[in-house]
Amino acid sequence: MAGDGTRHFRALFLSDVHLGTRGSQAERLLDFLRHHDADTIYLVGDIFDGWQLKANWFWPQTHNDVVQKLLRKAREGSRMVYIPGNHDEVLRDYYGTHFGGIEVMESAIHFGVDGRRYLVIHGDLFDVVIKHARWLAKLGDKAYDAVIRLNTLFNRVRRRLGFGYWSLSQWAKFKVKSAVSYIGEFEAVLAAEARRHGADGVICGHIHHAAIREDAAVRYVNCGDWVESCTAVVEHADGRFEIIAWTDPVQRLELVVAGARAA
């Protein structure tokens, strides 16, 4: 850890930021990026939300600041790989190209320290609703946005009462049996896709649920999101994978103090 409190990793995986929506926790992500860096940064889809931007333009300064921060990291030497998802699918027309030092790819293979091969993919192409009923997905997306707006108001009240961030939408999701079943099915399908590619694991996004699981010798890793849980996945220099949740501002103070002690 550097003296300024910055933690450096071998790889960093981010997905489902949904810049361009009111629910995006861009300010928290910007704070996270100030204190975390990596040799390789994977943007695992839905970094911006083309669906929402097309319907109702929303792009505050904090969202622009996140983009500029990522571009700066690329200029400073981090390898940046962008794998589009369904909400930023407009970039799927640009596979194989570079912009601002960022590589746009359909999928990628990440090689772990231990020699494991990980298929890095957003995951929407294996979502039956997205693949076969796009209109239903968009209808569900509107309902989801309404829940996220409620979540924002809920946490505003919590802050005024002195409580930390808590995801009402995440809690509600895991009270619905069908949602829990869907997540399990999604994990199984992505693990099978990793095996089909001859990979030892899969790293994905899309369902906004961070996880690291071992299933039949295939490791399933999901980055989570920056709308509900504010999570990222990192690979340490020793090859260990970890989910980092960045929901409490006190984390920043702890990193700065720890960095000062290490200096």
Buried (B, 14 or more C-beta within 10 A) or exposed (E): BEEEBBBBBBBBBBBBBBBBBBBBBBBBBBBBBBBBBBBBBBBBBBBBBBBBBEEEEBEEEBBEBBBEBBBEBBEEEBBBBBBBBBBBBEBEEEBEEEEEBBBBBEBBEBEBEEEBBBBBBBBBBBBEBBEEEEEEBEEEBEEBBEBBBBBBEBBEEBEEEEEEBEBBBBEEBEEEEEBEEBBEEBBBBBBBBBBEBEBBBBBBBBBBBBBBEEBEEBBBBBBBBBBBBBBBBBBBEEEEBEBBBBBEEEBBEEBBEEBEEEE
